[in-house]
Amino acid sequence: MRASTVPPEGRMLLSRLVRHARLRQLQLLLALRDCGSVVRAAQQLDISQSAATQALAELERVLDARLFERHARGLRPTPAGQALTDAARGIMSELEDVAEALAALRLGASAALRLGAIPSAAHSMLAPLLARFYLGHPRVHVDVQEGEGARLLALLLGGALDAVFCRQPAPLSEQLAFRPLLADAAVFIVAPGHALARARRVRLGQLAGARWVLPTSSIAVRDVFERVVLAGLPQAHWFPVSTLSLPVLKSLLAQPGAVTLAPRSILPALGPGGSAHGVGVLDMALDPAALALAPLGVAYARQAMPALLGEMLAPCGDAGPAGAPDGLVACG
């Protein structure tokens, strides 16, 4: 949110925080929320209990708001304290990243590059790109954050990241540019020993008795699940869990009759298909267009692509076909 759109009360509080708040107070907020006690928080920060109490009181005076309240088990944040502590955690996390980059530069790194990646992009594009990049740039410090696309794009817009490897955003902020690198599609995944793992042209009805591992609601393949699978199997059953965790996914797929829908681009992270430690991809008798996903690629500030990012992407061409079997098409 730009300063001009912040209401007067918000601008006043922001001015007070800028003038009077200290990073040590932000550390204290996090310690108080984690410890639930002034005594334990002070011990964690290696300061006296009176100094901790005074620092909290000063911050509450600056904001004219109570940040913590006592309850039977100690302290807990008020709504105002929760909001400020959430912000403090983000600020301290970014400062930790900056400190790591600065330390790398002091120890001989020639430059730093801050990247974000959703899991499918991290495994299918970023990992092999980094391996190739470091052959020619061994002294560049690269910081990689993995997470959900929406959160990472917000960090990119805020200047905390230089680029995000993700699925093509819709809509795309006018402040960002997006370069597609890899076409992708949803695939039906089972354990190698599943009864249909080697079958040809599996019909959706043959999965009527399957138990599904749900894709999380925040990723694109969940829309395909609801639009294709639930439309054809309205009585489908699933595990009471949705996950982005690949170890959890593989563990659940080992259960009898388990199946999931996942991006083809994630397959390299699940091991070689058909092996004892990998997964099986079902040969589904479905229209490929119904399973298509938005392409994977890289988002960056429209004003200028970072020079190091351009060098990293040098091996890449246009996005390849969604049905390509090896996941990495354009940047291999």
Buried (B, 14 or more C-beta within 10 A) or exposed (E): EEEEEEEEEEEEBEEBBEEEBEEEBBBBBBBBBEBBBBEBBBBBBEBEBEEBBEBBEBBBEBBEBEBBEEEEEBBBBBEBBBEBBBEBBEEBEBEEBBEEBEEBBEEEBEBBBBBBBBBBBBBBBBBBBBEBBEEEBEEBBBBBBBBBBEBBBBBBBEEBBBBBBBBBBEEEBEEBBBBBBBBBBBBBBBBBEBEBBEBEEBEBEBBEEBBBBBBEEBBBBBEBBBEBBEEBBEEBEBBEEBBBEBEEBBEBBEEEBBBBBBBBBBBBBBBEBEEEEBBBBBBBEBEEEEBBBBBBBBBBBEEEBBEBBEBBBEEBEEBBEBEBEEBBBBBB
